């Protein structure tokens, strides 16, 4: 993890919460995708991080 204070880890690493800006930044950075790609993936497959990662090809 970088020293960027804006990239705080989520409280529940099994779920992607797109309602929290810091989580959107964290997951987008972790998977190297845009915020919109992340939101679209969550909309398609739900909030479970393993399902989102799979949908993003990660």
PDBQT receptor file of N, H, CA, C and O in Angstrom, charges set to zero:
ATOM      1  N   UNK A   1       0.846  -1.171   0.000  1.00  0.00    +0.000 N 
ATOM      2  CA  UNK A   1       0.000   0.000   0.000  1.00  0.00    +0.000 C 
ATOM      3  C   UNK A   1       0.891   1.233   0.000  1.00  0.00    +0.000 C 
ATOM      4  O   UNK A   1       1.950   1.243   0.628  1.00  0.00    +0.000 OA
ATOM      5  N   UNK A   2       0.475   2.233  -0.681  1.00  0.00    +0.000 N 
ATOM      6  H   UNK A   2      -0.385   2.225  -1.191  1.00  0.00    +0.000 HD
ATOM      7  CA  UNK A   2       1.244   3.463  -0.753  1.00  0.00    +0.000 C 
ATOM      8  C   UNK A   2       1.030   4.309   0.493  1.00  0.00    +0.000 C 
ATOM      9  O   UNK A   2       0.212   3.981   1.353  1.00  0.00    +0.000 OA
ATOM     10  N   UNK A   3       1.770   5.388   0.573  1.00  0.00    +0.000 N 
ATOM     11  H   UNK A   3       2.435   5.654  -0.125  1.00  0.00    +0.000 HD
ATOM     12  CA  UNK A   3       1.615   6.308   1.700  1.00  0.00    +0.000 C 
ATOM     13  C   UNK A   3       0.508   7.321   1.481  1.00  0.00    +0.000 C 
ATOM     14  O   UNK A   3       0.324   8.217   2.304  1.00  0.00    +0.000 OA
ATOM     15  N   UNK A   4      -0.224   7.199   0.403  1.00  0.00    +0.000 N 
ATOM     16  H   UNK A   4      -0.075   6.471  -0.266  1.00  0.00    +0.000 HD
ATOM     17  CA  UNK A   4      -1.308   8.129   0.092  1.00  0.00    +0.000 C 
ATOM     18  C   UNK A   4      -2.429   7.949   1.109  1.00  0.00    +0.000 C 
ATOM     19  O   UNK A   4      -3.055   6.891   1.167  1.00  0.00    +0.000 OA
ATOM     20  N   UNK A   5      -2.680   8.973   1.903  1.00  0.00    +0.000 N 
ATOM     21  H   UNK A   5      -2.171   9.833   1.856  1.00  0.00    +0.000 HD
ATOM     22  CA  UNK A   5      -3.700   8.896   2.952  1.00  0.00    +0.000 C 
ATOM     23  C   UNK A   5      -5.114   8.802   2.385  1.00  0.00    +0.000 C 
ATOM     24  O   UNK A   5      -6.048   8.449   3.105  1.00  0.00    +0.000 OA
ATOM     25  N   UNK A   6      -5.277   9.118   1.091  1.00  0.00    +0.000 N 
ATOM     26  H   UNK A   6      -4.519   9.405   0.506  1.00  0.00    +0.000 HD
ATOM     27  CA  UNK A   6      -6.593   9.019   0.459  1.00  0.00    +0.000 C 
ATOM     28  C   UNK A   6      -6.937   7.590   0.058  1.00  0.00    +0.000 C 
ATOM     29  O   UNK A   6      -8.079   7.310  -0.308  1.00  0.00    +0.000 OA
ATOM     30  N   UNK A   7      -5.970   6.688   0.121  1.00  0.00    +0.000 N 
ATOM     31  H   UNK A   7      -5.043   6.915   0.419  1.00  0.00    +0.000 HD
ATOM     32  CA  UNK A   7      -6.208   5.310  -0.286  1.00  0.00    +0.000 C 
ATOM     33  C   UNK A   7      -6.339   4.402   0.938  1.00  0.00    +0.000 C 
ATOM     34  O   UNK A   7      -5.631   3.402   1.061  1.00  0.00    +0.000 OA
ATOM     35  N   UNK A   8      -7.235   4.756   1.822  1.00  0.00    +0.000 N 
ATOM     36  H   UNK A   8      -7.810   5.568   1.722  1.00  0.00    +0.000 HD
ATOM     37  CA  UNK A   8      -7.480   3.937   3.004  1.00  0.00    +0.000 C 
ATOM     38  C   UNK A   8      -8.135   2.635   2.593  1.00  0.00    +0.000 C 
ATOM     39  O   UNK A   8      -8.960   2.609   1.679  1.00  0.00    +0.000 OA
ATOM     40  N   UNK A   9      -7.773   1.565   3.260  1.00  0.00    +0.000 N 
ATOM     41  H   UNK A   9      -7.104   1.587   4.002  1.00  0.00    +0.000 HD
ATOM     42  CA  UNK A   9      -8.358   0.250   2.983  1.00  0.00    +0.000 C 
ATOM     43  C   UNK A   9      -9.799   0.217   3.481  1.00  0.00    +0.000 C 
ATOM     44  O   UNK A   9     -10.148   0.895   4.448  1.00  0.00    +0.000 OA
ATOM     45  N   UNK A  10     -10.623  -0.569   2.820  1.00  0.00    +0.000 N 
ATOM     46  H   UNK A  10     -10.340  -1.120   2.035  1.00  0.00    +0.000 HD
ATOM     47  CA  UNK A  10     -12.022  -0.676   3.253  1.00  0.00    +0.000 C 
ATOM     48  C   UNK A  10     -12.140  -1.400   4.591  1.00  0.00    +0.000 C 
ATOM     49  O   UNK A  10     -11.270  -2.184   4.968  1.00  0.00    +0.000 OA
ATOM     50  N   UNK A  11     -13.227  -1.123   5.295  1.00  0.00    +0.000 N 
ATOM     51  H   UNK A  11     -13.934  -0.486   4.989  1.00  0.00    +0.000 HD
ATOM     52  CA  UNK A  11     -13.470  -1.799   6.574  1.00  0.00    +0.000 C 
ATOM     53  C   UNK A  11     -13.746  -3.278   6.364  1.00  0.00    +0.000 C 
ATOM     54  O   UNK A  11     -13.312  -4.109   7.161  1.00  0.00    +0.000 OA
ATOM     55  N   UNK A  12     -14.453  -3.610   5.316  1.00  0.00    +0.000 N 
ATOM     56  H   UNK A  12     -14.806  -2.935   4.668  1.00  0.00    +0.000 HD
ATOM     57  CA  UNK A  12     -14.795  -4.991   5.006  1.00  0.00    +0.000 C 
ATOM     58  C   UNK A  12     -14.237  -5.306   3.626  1.00  0.00    +0.000 C 
ATOM     59  O   UNK A  12     -14.832  -4.934   2.614  1.00  0.00    +0.000 OA
ATOM     60  N   UNK A  13     -13.108  -5.982   3.580  1.00  0.00    +0.000 N 
ATOM     61  H   UNK A  13     -12.625  -6.284   4.402  1.00  0.00    +0.000 HD
ATOM     62  CA  UNK A  13     -12.417  -6.237   2.310  1.00  0.00    +0.000 C 
ATOM     63  C   UNK A  13     -13.154  -7.238   1.429  1.00  0.00    +0.000 C 
ATOM     64  O   UNK A  13     -12.751  -7.458   0.287  1.00  0.00    +0.000 OA
ATOM     65  N   UNK A  14     -14.217  -7.845   1.927  1.00  0.00    +0.000 N 
ATOM     66  H   UNK A  14     -14.545  -7.667   2.854  1.00  0.00    +0.000 HD
ATOM     67  CA  UNK A  14     -14.988  -8.781   1.109  1.00  0.00    +0.000 C 
ATOM     68  C   UNK A  14     -16.054  -8.071   0.290  1.00  0.00    +0.000 C 
ATOM     69  O   UNK A  14     -16.644  -8.666  -0.612  1.00  0.00    +0.000 OA
ATOM     70  N   UNK A  15     -16.305  -6.796   0.599  1.00  0.00    +0.000 N 
ATOM     71  H   UNK A  15     -15.825  -6.313   1.332  1.00  0.00    +0.000 HD
ATOM     72  CA  UNK A  15     -17.356  -6.054  -0.095  1.00  0.00    +0.000 C 
ATOM     73  C   UNK A  15     -16.808  -4.742  -0.640  1.00  0.00    +0.000 C 
ATOM     74  O   UNK A  15     -15.950  -4.105  -0.029  1.00  0.00    +0.000 OA
ATOM     75  N   UNK A  16     -17.323  -4.353  -1.799  1.00  0.00    +0.000 N 
ATOM     76  H   UNK A  16     -18.021  -4.870  -2.295  1.00  0.00    +0.000 HD
ATOM     77  CA  UNK A  16     -16.956  -3.084  -2.426  1.00  0.00    +0.000 C 
ATOM     78  C   UNK A  16     -18.105  -2.117  -2.193  1.00  0.00    +0.000 C 
ATOM     79  O   UNK A  16     -19.212  -2.329  -2.688  1.00  0.00    +0.000 OA
ATOM     80  N   UNK A  17     -17.843  -1.056  -1.442  1.00  0.00    +0.000 N 
ATOM     81  H   UNK A  17     -16.944  -0.884  -1.040  1.00  0.00    +0.000 HD
ATOM     82  CA  UNK A  17     -18.870  -0.070  -1.132  1.00  0.00    +0.000 C 
ATOM     83  C   UNK A  17     -18.644   1.152  -2.020  1.00  0.00    +0.000 C 
ATOM     84  O   UNK A  17     -17.762   1.966  -1.747  1.00  0.00    +0.000 OA
ATOM     85  N   UNK A  18     -19.441   1.281  -3.080  1.00  0.00    +0.000 N 
ATOM     86  H   UNK A  18     -20.158   0.621  -3.302  1.00  0.00    +0.000 HD
ATOM     87  CA  UNK A  18     -19.271   2.412  -4.002  1.00  0.00    +0.000 C 
ATOM     88  C   UNK A  18     -19.936   3.677  -3.479  1.00  0.00    +0.000 C 
ATOM     89  O   UNK A  18     -19.945   4.697  -4.167  1.00  0.00    +0.000 OA
ATOM     90  N   UNK A  19     -20.492   3.627  -2.272  1.00  0.00    +0.000 N 
ATOM     91  H   UNK A  19     -20.484   2.798  -1.712  1.00  0.00    +0.000 HD
ATOM     92  CA  UNK A  19     -21.083   4.817  -1.654  1.00  0.00    +0.000 C 
ATOM     93  C   UNK A  19     -20.080   5.584  -0.799  1.00  0.00    +0.000 C 
ATOM     94  O   UNK A  19     -20.397   6.653  -0.278  1.00  0.00    +0.000 OA
ATOM     95  N   UNK A  20     -18.885   5.048  -0.655  1.00  0.00    +0.000 N 
ATOM     96  H   UNK A  20     -18.628   4.180  -1.078  1.00  0.00    +0.000 HD
ATOM     97  CA  UNK A  20     -17.814   5.703   0.108  1.00  0.00    +0.000 C 
ATOM     98  C   UNK A  20     -16.696   6.069  -0.869  1.00  0.00    +0.000 C 
ATOM     99  O   UNK A  20     -16.105   5.190  -1.497  1.00  0.00    +0.000 OA
ATOM    100  N   UNK A  21     -16.408   7.363  -0.995  1.00  0.00    +0.000 N 
ATOM    101  H   UNK A  21     -16.888   8.077  -0.485  1.00  0.00    +0.000 HD
ATOM    102  CA  UNK A  21     -15.396   7.830  -1.951  1.00  0.00    +0.000 C 
ATOM    103  C   UNK A  21     -14.036   7.175  -1.732  1.00  0.00    +0.000 C 
ATOM    104  O   UNK A  21     -13.366   6.799  -2.693  1.00  0.00    +0.000 OA
ATOM    105  N   UNK A  22     -13.622   7.036  -0.463  1.00  0.00    +0.000 N 
ATOM    106  H   UNK A  22     -14.166   7.342   0.318  1.00  0.00    +0.000 HD
ATOM    107  CA  UNK A  22     -12.306   6.453  -0.206  1.00  0.00    +0.000 C 
ATOM    108  C   UNK A  22     -12.243   4.996  -0.647  1.00  0.00    +0.000 C 
ATOM    109  O   UNK A  22     -11.187   4.526  -1.070  1.00  0.00    +0.000 OA
ATOM    110  N   UNK A  23     -13.362   4.274  -0.556  1.00  0.00    +0.000 N 
ATOM    111  H   UNK A  23     -14.220   4.656  -0.213  1.00  0.00    +0.000 HD
ATOM    112  CA  UNK A  23     -13.365   2.890  -1.017  1.00  0.00    +0.000 C 
ATOM    113  C   UNK A  23     -13.321   2.819  -2.539  1.00  0.00    +0.000 C 
ATOM    114  O   UNK A  23     -12.636   1.966  -3.103  1.00  0.00    +0.000 OA
ATOM    115  N   UNK A  24     -14.043   3.706  -3.199  1.00  0.00    +0.000 N 
ATOM    116  H   UNK A  24     -14.599   4.400  -2.741  1.00  0.00    +0.000 HD
ATOM    117  CA  UNK A  24     -14.007   3.742  -4.663  1.00  0.00    +0.000 C 
ATOM    118  C   UNK A  24     -12.573   4.018  -5.124  1.00  0.00    +0.000 C 
ATOM    119  O   UNK A  24     -12.087   3.362  -6.045  1.00  0.00    +0.000 OA
ATOM    120  N   UNK A  25     -11.891   4.980  -4.494  1.00  0.00    +0.000 N 
ATOM    121  H   UNK A  25     -12.285   5.513  -3.745  1.00  0.00    +0.000 HD
ATOM    122  CA  UNK A  25     -10.495   5.270  -4.842  1.00  0.00    +0.000 C 
ATOM    123  C   UNK A  25      -9.601   4.060  -4.578  1.00  0.00    +0.000 C 
ATOM    124  O   UNK A  25      -8.753   3.716  -5.401  1.00  0.00    +0.000 OA
ATOM    125  N   UNK A  26      -9.795   3.422  -3.435  1.00  0.00    +0.000 N 
ATOM    126  H   UNK A  26     -10.484   3.702  -2.766  1.00  0.00    +0.000 HD
ATOM    127  CA  UNK A  26      -8.978   2.264  -3.074  1.00  0.00    +0.000 C 
ATOM    128  C   UNK A  26      -9.126   1.133  -4.097  1.00  0.00    +0.000 C 
ATOM    129  O   UNK A  26      -8.137   0.642  -4.642  1.00  0.00    +0.000 OA
ATOM    130  N   UNK A  27     -10.377   0.729  -4.349  1.00  0.00    +0.000 N 
ATOM    131  H   UNK A  27     -11.181   1.127  -3.907  1.00  0.00    +0.000 HD
ATOM    132  CA  UNK A  27     -10.597  -0.398  -5.251  1.00  0.00    +0.000 C 
ATOM    133  C   UNK A  27     -10.202  -0.064  -6.682  1.00  0.00    +0.000 C 
ATOM    134  O   UNK A  27      -9.647  -0.917  -7.376  1.00  0.00    +0.000 OA
ATOM    135  N   UNK A  28     -10.470   1.137  -7.136  1.00  0.00    +0.000 N 
ATOM    136  H   UNK A  28     -10.921   1.830  -6.573  1.00  0.00    +0.000 HD
ATOM    137  CA  UNK A  28     -10.072   1.545  -8.494  1.00  0.00    +0.000 C 
ATOM    138  C   UNK A  28      -8.558   1.467  -8.648  1.00  0.00    +0.000 C 
ATOM    139  O   UNK A  28      -8.053   0.965  -9.652  1.00  0.00    +0.000 OA
ATOM    140  N   UNK A  29      -7.841   1.967  -7.650  1.00  0.00    +0.000 N 
ATOM    141  H   UNK A  29      -8.252   2.375  -6.834  1.00  0.00    +0.000 HD
ATOM    142  CA  UNK A  29      -6.388   1.931  -7.678  1.00  0.00    +0.000 C 
ATOM    143  C   UNK A  29      -5.880   0.496  -7.605  1.00  0.00    +0.000 C 
ATOM    144  O   UNK A  29      -4.984   0.113  -8.358  1.00  0.00    +0.000 OA
ATOM    145  N   UNK A  30      -6.445  -0.291  -6.710  1.00  0.00    +0.000 N 
ATOM    146  H   UNK A  30      -7.173   0.020  -6.099  1.00  0.00    +0.000 HD
ATOM    147  CA  UNK A  30      -6.013  -1.684  -6.531  1.00  0.00    +0.000 C 
ATOM    148  C   UNK A  30      -6.131  -2.475  -7.822  1.00  0.00    +0.000 C 
ATOM    149  O   UNK A  30      -5.231  -3.242  -8.166  1.00  0.00    +0.000 OA
ATOM    150  N   UNK A  31      -7.237  -2.294  -8.541  1.00  0.00    +0.000 N 
ATOM    151  H   UNK A  31      -7.968  -1.671  -8.261  1.00  0.00    +0.000 HD
ATOM    152  CA  UNK A  31      -7.468  -3.070  -9.751  1.00  0.00    +0.000 C 
ATOM    153  C   UNK A  31      -7.077  -2.336 -11.029  1.00  0.00    +0.000 C 
ATOM    154  O   UNK A  31      -7.190  -2.903 -12.116  1.00  0.00    +0.000 OA
ATOM    155  N   UNK A  32      -6.625  -1.100 -10.927  1.00  0.00    +0.000 N 
ATOM    156  H   UNK A  32      -6.533  -0.639 -10.044  1.00  0.00    +0.000 HD
ATOM    157  CA  UNK A  32      -6.181  -0.350 -12.097  1.00  0.00    +0.000 C 
ATOM    158  C   UNK A  32      -7.294  -0.058 -13.082  1.00  0.00    +0.000 C 
ATOM    159  O   UNK A  32      -7.110  -0.164 -14.295  1.00  0.00    +0.000 OA
ATOM    160  N   UNK A  33      -8.450   0.309 -12.553  1.00  0.00    +0.000 N 
ATOM    161  H   UNK A  33      -8.600   0.395 -11.568  1.00  0.00    +0.000 HD
ATOM    162  CA  UNK A  33      -9.609   0.628 -13.396  1.00  0.00    +0.000 C 
ATOM    163  C   UNK A  33     -10.137   2.010 -13.035  1.00  0.00    +0.000 C 
ATOM    164  O   UNK A  33      -9.794   2.565 -11.991  1.00  0.00    +0.000 OA
ATOM    165  N   UNK A  34     -10.963   2.549 -13.898  1.00  0.00    +0.000 N 
ATOM    166  H   UNK A  34     -11.241   2.097 -14.746  1.00  0.00    +0.000 HD
ATOM    167  CA  UNK A  34     -11.570   3.848 -13.601  1.00  0.00    +0.000 C 
ATOM    168  C   UNK A  34     -12.690   3.662 -12.575  1.00  0.00    +0.000 C 
ATOM    169  O   UNK A  34     -13.184   2.556 -12.352  1.00  0.00    +0.000 OA
ATOM    170  N   UNK A  35     -13.063   4.765 -11.972  1.00  0.00    +0.000 N 
ATOM    171  H   UNK A  35     -12.662   5.662 -12.154  1.00  0.00    +0.000 HD
ATOM    172  CA  UNK A  35     -14.167   4.708 -11.011  1.00  0.00    +0.000 C 
ATOM    173  C   UNK A  35     -15.447   4.233 -11.691  1.00  0.00    +0.000 C 
ATOM    174  O   UNK A  35     -16.218   3.472 -11.106  1.00  0.00    +0.000 OA
ATOM    175  N   UNK A  36     -15.673   4.677 -12.915  1.00  0.00    +0.000 N 
ATOM    176  H   UNK A  36     -15.047   5.296 -13.390  1.00  0.00    +0.000 HD
ATOM    177  CA  UNK A  36     -16.883   4.268 -13.637  1.00  0.00    +0.000 C 
ATOM    178  C   UNK A  36     -16.866   2.779 -13.949  1.00  0.00    +0.000 C 
ATOM    179  O   UNK A  36     -17.897   2.116 -13.837  1.00  0.00    +0.000 OA
ATOM    180  N   UNK A  37     -15.711   2.239 -14.339  1.00  0.00    +0.000 N 
ATOM    181  H   UNK A  37     -14.873   2.777 -14.430  1.00  0.00    +0.000 HD
ATOM    182  CA  UNK A  37     -15.614   0.801 -14.590  1.00  0.00    +0.000 C 
ATOM    183  C   UNK A  37     -15.936   0.019 -13.327  1.00  0.00    +0.000 C 
ATOM    184  O   UNK A  37     -16.618  -1.004 -13.382  1.00  0.00    +0.000 OA
ATOM    185  N   UNK A  38     -15.446   0.499 -12.189  1.00  0.00    +0.000 N 
ATOM    186  H   UNK A  38     -14.892   1.330 -12.144  1.00  0.00    +0.000 HD
ATOM    187  CA  UNK A  38     -15.723  -0.157 -10.912  1.00  0.00    +0.000 C 
ATOM    188  C   UNK A  38     -17.214  -0.123 -10.611  1.00  0.00    +0.000 C 
ATOM    189  O   UNK A  38     -17.805  -1.147 -10.270  1.00  0.00    +0.000 OA
ATOM    190  N   UNK A  39     -17.818   1.047 -10.737  1.00  0.00    +0.000 N 
ATOM    191  H   UNK A  39     -17.337   1.879 -11.015  1.00  0.00    +0.000 HD
ATOM    192  CA  UNK A  39     -19.259   1.185 -10.458  1.00  0.00    +0.000 C 
ATOM    193  C   UNK A  39     -20.095   0.303 -11.386  1.00  0.00    +0.000 C 
ATOM    194  O   UNK A  39     -21.070  -0.309 -10.950  1.00  0.00    +0.000 OA
ATOM    195  N   UNK A  40     -19.717   0.239 -12.657  1.00  0.00    +0.000 N 
ATOM    196  H   UNK A  40     -18.925   0.737 -13.010  1.00  0.00    +0.000 HD
ATOM    197  CA  UNK A  40     -20.440  -0.599 -13.620  1.00  0.00    +0.000 C 
ATOM    198  C   UNK A  40     -20.331  -2.076 -13.252  1.00  0.00    +0.000 C 
ATOM    199  O   UNK A  40     -21.309  -2.818 -13.347  1.00  0.00    +0.000 OA
ATOM    200  N   UNK A  41     -19.146  -2.498 -12.833  1.00  0.00    +0.000 N 
ATOM    201  H   UNK A  41     -18.351  -1.896 -12.756  1.00  0.00    +0.000 HD
ATOM    202  CA  UNK A  41     -18.950  -3.897 -12.449  1.00  0.00    +0.000 C 
ATOM    203  C   UNK A  41     -19.787  -4.239 -11.220  1.00  0.00    +0.000 C 
ATOM    204  O   UNK A  41     -20.400  -5.306 -11.165  1.00  0.00    +0.000 OA
ATOM    205  N   UNK A  42     -19.816  -3.346 -10.238  1.00  0.00    +0.000 N 
ATOM    206  H   UNK A  42     -19.318  -2.480 -10.282  1.00  0.00    +0.000 HD
ATOM    207  CA  UNK A  42     -20.625  -3.581  -9.033  1.00  0.00    +0.000 C 
ATOM    208  C   UNK A  42     -22.099  -3.659  -9.403  1.00  0.00    +0.000 C 
ATOM    209  O   UNK A  42     -22.837  -4.483  -8.862  1.00  0.00    +0.000 OA
ATOM    210  N   UNK A  43     -22.521  -2.816 -10.307  1.00  0.00    +0.000 N 
ATOM    211  H   UNK A  43     -21.922  -2.147 -10.746  1.00  0.00    +0.000 HD
ATOM    212  CA  UNK A  43     -23.921  -2.829 -10.739  1.00  0.00    +0.000 C 
ATOM    213  C   UNK A  43     -24.267  -4.167 -11.415  1.00  0.00    +0.000 C 
ATOM    214  O   UNK A  43     -25.371  -4.687 -11.248  1.00  0.00    +0.000 OA
ATOM    215  N   UNK A  44     -23.312  -4.713 -12.178  1.00  0.00    +0.000 N 
ATOM    216  H   UNK A  44     -22.416  -4.291 -12.314  1.00  0.00    +0.000 HD
ATOM    217  CA  UNK A  44     -23.545  -5.973 -12.904  1.00  0.00    +0.000 C 
ATOM    218  C   UNK A  44     -23.521  -7.194 -11.999  1.00  0.00    +0.000 C 
ATOM    219  O   UNK A  44     -24.384  -8.065 -12.110  1.00  0.00    +0.000 OA
ATOM    220  N   UNK A  45     -22.521  -7.268 -11.085  1.00  0.00    +0.000 N 
ATOM    221  H   UNK A  45     -21.820  -6.561 -10.995  1.00  0.00    +0.000 HD
ATOM    222  CA  UNK A  45     -22.312  -8.521 -10.354  1.00  0.00    +0.000 C 
ATOM    223  C   UNK A  45     -22.528  -8.436  -8.853  1.00  0.00    +0.000 C 
ATOM    224  O   UNK A  45     -22.460  -9.456  -8.166  1.00  0.00    +0.000 OA
ATOM    225  N   UNK A  46     -22.785  -7.252  -8.330  1.00  0.00    +0.000 N 
ATOM    226  H   UNK A  46     -22.840  -6.424  -8.888  1.00  0.00    +0.000 HD
ATOM    227  CA  UNK A  46     -22.994  -7.113  -6.891  1.00  0.00    +0.000 C 
ATOM    228  C   UNK A  46     -21.747  -6.616  -6.188  1.00  0.00    +0.000 C 
ATOM    229  O   UNK A  46     -20.771  -6.237  -6.835  1.00  0.00    +0.000 OA
ATOM    230  N   UNK A  47     -21.778  -6.616  -4.860  1.00  0.00    +0.000 N 
ATOM    231  H   UNK A  47     -22.571  -6.924  -4.334  1.00  0.00    +0.000 HD
ATOM    232  CA  UNK A  47     -20.743  -5.961  -4.068  1.00  0.00    +0.000 C 
ATOM    233  C   UNK A  47     -19.613  -6.862  -3.578  1.00  0.00    +0.000 C 
ATOM    234  O   UNK A  47     -18.641  -6.356  -3.018  1.00  0.00    +0.000 OA
ATOM    235  N   UNK A  48     -19.703  -8.146  -3.764  1.00  0.00    +0.000 N 
ATOM    236  H   UNK A  48     -20.493  -8.557  -4.218  1.00  0.00    +0.000 HD
ATOM    237  CA  UNK A  48     -18.651  -9.037  -3.270  1.00  0.00    +0.000 C 
ATOM    238  C   UNK A  48     -17.363  -8.811  -4.065  1.00  0.00    +0.000 C 
ATOM    239  O   UNK A  48     -17.363  -8.889  -5.294  1.00  0.00    +0.000 OA
ATOM    240  N   UNK A  49     -16.272  -8.533  -3.358  1.00  0.00    +0.000 N 
ATOM    241  H   UNK A  49     -16.273  -8.469  -2.360  1.00  0.00    +0.000 HD
ATOM    242  CA  UNK A  49     -15.029  -8.147  -4.030  1.00  0.00    +0.000 C 
ATOM    243  C   UNK A  49     -14.513  -9.225  -4.974  1.00  0.00    +0.000 C 
ATOM    244  O   UNK A  49     -13.966  -8.902  -6.028  1.00  0.00    +0.000 OA
ATOM    245  N   UNK A  50     -14.673 -10.482  -4.625  1.00  0.00    +0.000 N 
ATOM    246  H   UNK A  50     -15.117 -10.744  -3.768  1.00  0.00    +0.000 HD
ATOM    247  CA  UNK A  50     -14.185 -11.542  -5.523  1.00  0.00    +0.000 C 
ATOM    248  C   UNK A  50     -14.969 -11.555  -6.832  1.00  0.00    +0.000 C 
ATOM    249  O   UNK A  50     -14.399 -11.822  -7.890  1.00  0.00    +0.000 OA
ATOM    250  N   UNK A  51     -16.278 -11.268  -6.772  1.00  0.00    +0.000 N 
ATOM    251  H   UNK A  51     -16.741 -11.051  -5.912  1.00  0.00    +0.000 HD
ATOM    252  CA  UNK A  51     -17.101 -11.237  -7.978  1.00  0.00    +0.000 C 
ATOM    253  C   UNK A  51     -16.759 -10.014  -8.842  1.00  0.00    +0.000 C 
ATOM    254  O   UNK A  51     -16.724 -10.098 -10.070  1.00  0.00    +0.000 OA
ATOM    255  N   UNK A  52     -16.510  -8.889  -8.181  1.00  0.00    +0.000 N 
ATOM    256  H   UNK A  52     -16.539  -8.821  -7.184  1.00  0.00    +0.000 HD
ATOM    257  CA  UNK A  52     -16.145  -7.663  -8.910  1.00  0.00    +0.000 C 
ATOM    258  C   UNK A  52     -14.786  -7.856  -9.575  1.00  0.00    +0.000 C 
ATOM    259  O   UNK A  52     -14.609  -7.496 -10.739  1.00  0.00    +0.000 OA
ATOM    260  N   UNK A  53     -13.826  -8.421  -8.847  1.00  0.00    +0.000 N 
ATOM    261  H   UNK A  53     -13.969  -8.713  -7.902  1.00  0.00    +0.000 HD
ATOM    262  CA  UNK A  53     -12.501  -8.658  -9.412  1.00  0.00    +0.000 C 
ATOM    263  C   UNK A  53     -12.595  -9.556 -10.638  1.00  0.00    +0.000 C 
ATOM    264  O   UNK A  53     -11.953  -9.299 -11.656  1.00  0.00    +0.000 OA
ATOM    265  N   UNK A  54     -13.387 -10.595 -10.539  1.00  0.00    +0.000 N 
ATOM    266  H   UNK A  54     -13.909 -10.804  -9.712  1.00  0.00    +0.000 HD
ATOM    267  CA  UNK A  54     -13.565 -11.526 -11.662  1.00  0.00    +0.000 C 
ATOM    268  C   UNK A  54     -14.195 -10.813 -12.865  1.00  0.00    +0.000 C 
ATOM    269  O   UNK A  54     -13.774 -11.015 -14.003  1.00  0.00    +0.000 OA
ATOM    270  N   UNK A  55     -15.205  -9.980 -12.601  1.00  0.00    +0.000 N 
ATOM    271  H   UNK A  55     -15.547  -9.816 -11.676  1.00  0.00    +0.000 HD
ATOM    272  CA  UNK A  55     -15.868  -9.235 -13.672  1.00  0.00    +0.000 C 
ATOM    273  C   UNK A  55     -14.912  -8.269 -14.360  1.00  0.00    +0.000 C 
ATOM    274  O   UNK A  55     -15.058  -7.974 -15.546  1.00  0.00    +0.000 OA
ATOM    275  N   UNK A  56     -13.927  -7.777 -13.596  1.00  0.00    +0.000 N 
ATOM    276  H   UNK A  56     -13.808  -8.017 -12.633  1.00  0.00    +0.000 HD
ATOM    277  CA  UNK A  56     -12.946  -6.837 -14.154  1.00  0.00    +0.000 C 
ATOM    278  C   UNK A  56     -11.748  -7.564 -14.754  1.00  0.00    +0.000 C 
ATOM    279  O   UNK A  56     -10.836  -6.924 -15.279  1.00  0.00    +0.000 OA
ATOM    280  N   UNK A  57     -11.741  -8.882 -14.684  1.00  0.00    +0.000 N 
ATOM    281  H   UNK A  57     -12.481  -9.402 -14.258  1.00  0.00    +0.000 HD
ATOM    282  CA  UNK A  57     -10.639  -9.660 -15.227  1.00  0.00    +0.000 C 
ATOM    283  C   UNK A  57      -9.398  -9.633 -14.357  1.00  0.00    +0.000 C 
ATOM    284  O   UNK A  57      -8.281  -9.745 -14.861  1.00  0.00    +0.000 OA
ATOM    285  N   UNK A  58      -9.584  -9.486 -13.062  1.00  0.00    +0.000 N 
ATOM    286  H   UNK A  58     -10.492  -9.396 -12.652  1.00  0.00    +0.000 HD
ATOM    287  CA  UNK A  58      -8.447  -9.394 -12.120  1.00  0.00    +0.000 C 
ATOM    288  C   UNK A  58      -8.335 -10.644 -11.285  1.00  0.00    +0.000 C 
ATOM    289  O   UNK A  58      -7.442 -10.746 -10.443  1.00  0.00    +0.000 OA
TER     290      UNK A  58
